[in-house]
């Protein structure tokens, strides 16, 4: 049964055609015109992520705590910040793509050019998937494993990079019109593998954290390589699980749209067309009876 489900998922994705206009539109619309509200939302999302990224880089909103040597230079070593970078980049790419859809590429709707013909759209698509999956992973892992109330203070920056990112990407996942592909799991799992290798190399080269500790995360202490390898393998497997759950949320979104919005609209169209046909037949019958020379009209006084 699991194999059948797996094959059906991948078969559906391989045969699915994704067009450029899927990246211009919201899931919850049936026409092919870029909505102004959706365009505003995309730009607001991009600006918000840029603001969060700036606050994280510059420690704006972070509670007072001691700064060690090379504090700002070590910002990029954390997985949280890798995920935040992906969120910000995909948000700006997405905003530009929707703007392009409104201003430039309207002629593509009729031609329905496939997305594989545009590397720009494909780059956004992959980055979007990475940002969505890792936002959820970062939030779950930070609050369940990493966060220590005695060390990590809950301030504005902490909430923005460990909560706000997931909320925005969850909202985005329910709104955007393009799909999530299971085959993109190679990218999300690949990022997990690359980060694990990076932490090992960083440790071997003598790199330290912002607080001058040897391990970036307590569970990834490469002074105990056996444990770290197991943790890395489990983490990469967890990436696959989260990616699959994100795919399921996308399928749920499409299912709700298909069964609630589309079918309800089609039923209304059928009722309207059926009613119009009935009215037309009645009018035609009345007209035929009125014009017929053999028609007898009985007048009751």
Secondary structure, DSSP 8 states (H G I E B T S, - for coil): -HHHHHHHHHHHHHH---BGGGGTSBTT--SSS--HHHHHHHHHHHHHHHHHHHHHHHTTT-------TTTGGGGGGSHHHHHHHHHHHHHHHHHHHHHHHHHTGGGHHHHT-BGGG-HHHHHHHHHHHHHHHHHHHHHHHIIIII--TTTS---HHHHIIIIIHHHHHHHHHHHBSS---GGGHHHHHHHHHHHHHHHHHHHHTT---TTS-S-SSTT--TTSHHHHHHHHHHHHHHHHHHHHHHHHHHHHHHHHIIIIIIHHHHHHHHHHHHHHHHHHHHHHHHHHHHH-TT-------
